[in-house]
């Protein structure tokens, strides 16, 4: 659900700002939780803020997120990958 929400927000922002990019591919690529979460989880574990079971759950979630988003970026339909065209007024 978190990834779906992140995809939607990134897609809408890309469309609203009229980025010269492929909005859906950009949104899917940005949706992953990210490698920085590994660092945060490690710091939390070593500081005693989180326990080992939560650390392992976070590690699994981050790894799955990275793998899924890497594959999903390549599976975005080509009809959704075209860069947004700016409309030219009459």
TAQUIHU-V782276 format. One record per residue. N is the residue number from 1. RES is the residue in one letter. SS is DSSP state (H for helix, E for strand, C for the rest). OMEGA is omega in radians with two decimals (* if undefined). NEAR is the number of other ideal C-beta (glycine too) atoms within 8 Angstrom. Layout:
n	res	ss	omega	near
N	RES	SS	OMEGA	NEAR
N	RES	SS	OMEGA	NEAR
This chain:
n	res	ss	omega	near
1	X	C	3.11	4
2	X	H	-3.13	6
3	X	H	3.12	12
4	X	H	3.10	7
5	X	H	3.13	8
6	X	H	3.10	11
7	X	H	-3.11	11
8	X	H	-3.13	9
9	X	H	-3.13	9
10	X	H	3.12	12
11	X	H	-3.12	12
12	X	H	3.11	8
13	X	H	3.12	8
14	X	H	3.12	13
15	X	H	-3.12	9
16	X	H	-3.12	6
17	X	C	3.11	6
18	X	C	3.10	7
19	X	C	3.07	8
20	X	C	-3.09	5
21	X	C	3.06	9
22	X	C	-2.98	10
23	X	H	-3.10	13
24	X	H	3.12	10
25	X	H	3.08	12
26	X	H	-3.12	13
27	X	H	3.13	15
28	X	H	-3.14	12
29	X	H	-3.13	9
30	X	H	-3.03	8
31	X	C	-3.11	12
32	X	C	-3.12	11
33	X	C	3.01	9
34	X	C	-3.09	8
35	X	C	-3.13	7
36	X	H	3.09	6
37	X	H	3.05	10
38	X	H	-3.12	9
39	X	H	-3.13	8
40	X	H	3.13	8
41	X	H	3.13	13
42	X	H	3.11	9
43	X	H	3.11	8
44	X	H	3.11	10
45	X	H	-3.11	12
46	X	H	3.11	6
47	X	C	-3.14	6
48	X	C	-3.14	4
49	X	C	3.08	5
50	X	C	3.12	8
51	X	C	-3.05	6
52	X	H	-3.12	6
53	X	H	3.08	6
54	X	H	3.09	8
55	X	H	3.14	13
56	X	H	3.09	8
57	X	H	3.11	8
58	X	H	3.13	11
59	X	H	3.12	10
60	X	H	-3.14	8
61	X	H	3.14	9
62	X	H	3.14	14
63	X	H	3.12	8
64	X	H	3.13	8
65	X	H	3.14	13
66	X	H	-3.14	12
67	X	H	-3.10	8
68	X	H	-3.11	10
69	X	H	3.10	13
70	X	H	3.12	9
71	X	H	-3.08	8
72	X	H	3.12	10
73	X	H	-3.13	10
74	X	H	-3.11	6
75	X	H	3.12	6
76	X	C	-3.13	12
77	X	C	-3.10	6
78	X	H	3.12	6
79	X	H	3.12	5
80	X	H	-3.04	10
81	X	H	-3.10	9
82	X	C	3.07	8
83	X	C	3.13	7
84	X	C	3.13	11
85	X	C	3.07	5
86	X	C	3.13	5
87	X	C	3.13	4
88	X	C	-3.11	3
89	X	C	-3.13	3
90	X	C	*	1
